[in-house]
Amino acid sequence: MILMSFLSSFMWILLPFTPYDELLVTFVMTLSSFGLCFADVMADSLLVEVARDESDQNRGIIQSWSWMLRFTGGLLASGFGALAYDKLGSTQVFLINSMVPVCIAVLAVYIPDEHTVIKTDWKETSGKLMTAVKNPNIYCPALFLFLICVMPSYGSAMTFFYERELGFTPAEFGALDVLGFIVQIIGTFIYKKWLRKVSFPKIFGWALFISFVLEQTLLILVLHLNREMGIPDYVFAFTERIVITLAGQFITMPMVVLGARVCPVGIEGTLYALLMSITNLGGVVSSEWGSMLTTMFGITSTNFTNLWKLMLLCNTFDLIPLGCLRLLRGITGEMPI
């Protein structure tokens, strides 16, 4: 963690002085992301090991605190990042940002690390991983999580709609981002306080259904029906961001808790990283799939005539995970051995 944090820090220091070349800049940013992602996976592995010892009564507390802190960091970054850029410029912001991985390296020194003389055989670990993947109690939840993430999205089209059609300013976009992080923190706290003990099929079922219903209300904004109701565009978008983000958080939190709970002893970090990679892959496919559909409907940065049709189609696809809740049948809060 220390070495990879310093790698990321060094890349951030290099970035403002890197010659303007797409390949070179991409290489530097890739190494910076690689360092942080490496440290992040190790941190997730430590969290999963700790979560393994949670009782059923305390299930999800570790993950809840972790994600509340993640969103708090995002909130601080979205709030101060734009201010710092305006006041200091890009070079100073990059250099300041290089100190964040250094803080991670310093904190890593104080993480308890038990010394062991037992050598790990990668063949044995790989065998355990393959055995775990073949277990229905693991590959069924993994498939369900992938289905949630892989459904097509229209987020990029909505961003252009907000900017070009509704005329939202950078300050208004920034306010929406800040609001999103605040609502995510609130949603995580609500999950931690009252929803941790709800069964996975029940909480996923209700969260997916409520999210599906709320997504339809965005059609009011796209078709400008809110103006006929006397509701300004930004007020409606502001309200929508609150309720949709809150509902989405009740999907995200069970996902990370479920991912941690299904990891067997001995390969917690490896399997959890694999599960999260599957969800990330689903997010990439979702974005590409959504872009393809956006092109098929003839939607551009200036033409949003068929945006409502794209939204209806994507929202319909979101019903697929709702019909696959049986994949979670038999999944309990107990960690598999």
Number of C-alpha atoms within 10 A of each C-alpha: 22 17 13 23 28 22 20 28 27 20 23 26 20 19 21 16 10 12 10 10 9 8 8 13 17 12 14 19 16 13 18 25 18 16 23 20 16 15 22 17 18 16 16 20 20 15 17 25 19 13 20 21 11 18 11 13 10 13 20 27 17 17 22 24 14 15 18 20 13 14 19 16 13 18 20 12 14 17 15 12 14 16 13 15 14 11 10 11 12 13 16 15 19 18 18 14 15 23 18 15 24 20 14 19 19 13 12 16 11 8 10 7 8 5 6 6 5 6 6 8 9 9 9 10 14 13 12 16 20 12 11 20 17 11 12 14 19 24 16 20 22 23 17 20 25 21 21 25 22 24 22 28 26 20 13 14 20 18 14 18 20 20 17 15 15 14 13 16 12 11 10 15 15 14 14 18 17 18 19 22 22 20 21 27 23 16 22 24 17 16 21 21 13 9 17 21 16 12 15 22 20 12 17 23 18 15 21 22 17 16 22 20 13 15 18 15 13 20 17 15 21 21 13 15 13 17 13 9 9 8 14 14 18 17 11 16 15 16 12 17 18 17 17 20 19 23 22 17 22 23 22 21 23 25 22 19 21 23 22 29 24 27 26 20 14 13 17 23 22 17 23 23 19 17 25 20 13 19 22 15 15 20 20 15 17 20 20 16 17 23 19 12 18 23 11 11 16 13 17 15 14 11 13 22 14 15 22 18 14 24 24 14 14 19 20 14 18 23 15 15 23 20 10 17 17 14 20 22 13 11 21 16 20 13 18 16 9
